[in-house]
């Protein structure tokens, strides 16, 4: 095959790699799980400030999903799970404190 830009002949006589499809699928799975790790981490981090009840379980679920399979960012997924648990702990603390009459950010009931 001729490369017109550099006037060189490029050889494509390499044998086909039988494992290339499996390797590409593994890379795709790792990329998907890496993305889940990042989204889970950000959800857990933002959940510390707002939306604890929604973002906490989201961070836990995505963190667990990211840990299944190949993932180059396993530490970030584990940290996302820990942040999700912290989100729920903060929500429980604020709810219990509000229920005892020491309203922190909101007050349930009248």
N, C-alpha and C positions, 0 to 999 in steps of 0.2 A: 504494500500500500504506500503510495507516495504522499509525503507531507508537503503541501504546496508552499507553506509559509517559509520553511527552511530548506527546501529542495533536498530533503533526506528521504531515504526509504526506511520505513518503519516496519519491522518484522513483527508479525502476529502469529508466530509458530509455537506459542506456549500451549501446552496441553491443558484441557479444561480441568479445573479443580472440582472433584466430585463433592467436596465438603463446602464449597463456596455458598451454596444456597442455605445450608444450615448455619454457617457462620454469619451470613447477612441477617438471618432471622434472629440469631442470638444477639447481634448488635442492635437490631430494632427493638427487641424486648428490653435490653439494658437501657436503651435511650428512653423508652416509655417509662420504665421503673425509675429512672433518674429524674424524669419530669414529675412523676408522682411524689418523689422525695422532696423536691423543691416546693411544690404546691402545698404539701403537707406541712413542711417547715414554716412557710409563710403564713399558712392558716393558723398554726399554733401560736406563732409570734404575735400576729394581729389579735388573735383571740384573747391574749392576756389583757388587752385594753378594752376591746369592744366585742360584743357578740359571743360571749363565752359559751353559751349553751348551744350555739350552732357551729362555731368554728372549732371548738374542742373535739366533739365527736368526729367532725370532718377530718381533722388532723390525725386522730387516732386511726380512723378507717383507712385513709390514704397511706399512712405510715406502715400499717400492717400489709396493705396491698403492695407497697413498694418493696417490702422485705421478702416477698415471695418471688423467687426467680433471681436472675442475674441483675445485679445493681452495683454500680461503682460507688454509689453514695449511701452505703448502708448506715453510716454514722449519722447522717442527716435524717434518715428515716427514723432511727431510734430516738434522736433528739426531738423529732416532730411528735412522736408518741408521748414522750415525757412532757412536752409543752401542752399537748392536748389534755393530759391528765391534770396538769397544773391549771388549765383553763377551767375544767370542771370543779376543781378544788376551790378556786377563787369564786366561781359562781355559787357553790354551796355555802362558802363563808359569808358572802354578801347577802344571800337569801336568809340564812339563819340570823345574821345580825339585824337585818331589816325586820324579821318576824318578831324579834325580841324587843322591838320598840326603839332600837338605836339606828334608825334609817340611815344608810350610808349614801346610796345614790338614788334609791327609789323606795317607795313604801307601798306594800300591797294592802289592799282594803282601804277602809276609811280612816 
